[in-house]
Amino acid sequence: MSIQPEGEDLRKATRWISDKLQYESNVTLSKAIEQACVKFDLAPKDAEFMMRFFSEKDKG
């Protein structure tokens, strides 16, 4: 059982991915998302959300 509010891990992972992509030029989006899912224990639906989120962010 976690004491963090629901979705907090997803917010932390999104921030972590953004930082990783900004400061590490050799990391791809898919690899960063994969690493975040392991690090923050996220579900596959969260990975799909982050892939859409960052893809749309790049378009806009």
C-alpha positions in Angstrom: 0.0 0.0 0.0 1.3 3.4 -1.0 0.8 6.6 1.0 1.3 8.7 -2.2 -1.9 10.0 -3.9 -3.0 8.1 -7.0 -1.2 9.4 -10.0 1.8 10.8 -8.1 4.1 8.1 -9.5 2.9 9.0 -13.1 3.7 12.7 -12.5 7.1 11.9 -11.1 7.8 9.6 -14.0 6.8 12.3 -16.5 9.1 14.8 -14.9 11.9 12.2 -14.8 11.5 11.4 -18.5 11.5 15.1 -19.4 14.8 15.6 -17.6 16.3 12.5 -19.0 15.4 13.5 -22.6 16.7 17.0 -22.0 20.1 16.2 -20.5 21.0 12.8 -22.0 21.1 13.1 -25.8 21.7 9.3 -26.4 18.4 8.3 -24.8 15.3 7.7 -27.0 11.8 8.4 -25.8 10.8 4.7 -25.8 13.9 3.7 -23.8 13.2 6.5 -21.3 9.6 5.4 -20.9 10.7 1.8 -20.4 13.2 2.8 -17.7 10.6 5.0 -16.0 8.0 2.2 -15.9 10.5 0.0 -14.1 11.8 2.8 -11.8 8.3 4.0 -10.8 6.5 0.6 -11.1 4.0 1.8 -13.7 1.4 -0.1 -15.6 1.4 -0.6 -19.3 -1.5 1.8 -19.7 0.7 4.5 -18.0 3.5 3.8 -20.6 0.9 4.2 -23.4 -0.2 7.5 -21.9 3.3 8.8 -21.6 4.1 7.8 -25.2 1.0 9.8 -26.4 1.8 12.7 -24.1 5.4 13.2 -25.3 4.5 12.6 -28.9 1.8 15.2 -28.8 4.1 17.6 -26.9 6.6 17.3 -29.8 4.0 18.1 -32.4 2.6 21.2 -30.5 
